[in-house]
Amino acid sequence: MAPQKSLGGGSRRAPKGIFGQTFDAITSPDNAAVVRSVAVFGAAVAFLSTSWAELLLTPA
């Protein structure tokens, strides 16, 4: 008789796709500082590309 496999031990999961791996990499605590820096840089670029950036100019 063949040995039976245990059901509770190791369940196999399908490998994650590119989006799942990317999400895991972005939300990883090891990458928090890099993700935060990129987000702040993106917000700064978005702000400076609007007309609100003129508030930073000194009056002539």
C-alpha positions, 0 to 999 in steps of 0.5 A: 500500500502506498503511503498517504500524504498528510493534508495539514502539512504544506499546502501548495500555492500557485506562484504569484503573477507580476502584479502580486509580486509587485504589490508584495515588493511595494508593501514590504517593510524593507522598502518603506523608505524608498516607496515613501521617497518616490511618493514625496518626489511624485507629489512635489513634481505634481505640485510644481507642474500646476499653477499653485507653484507660483505661490512660491515665487517672491513678489517682484 
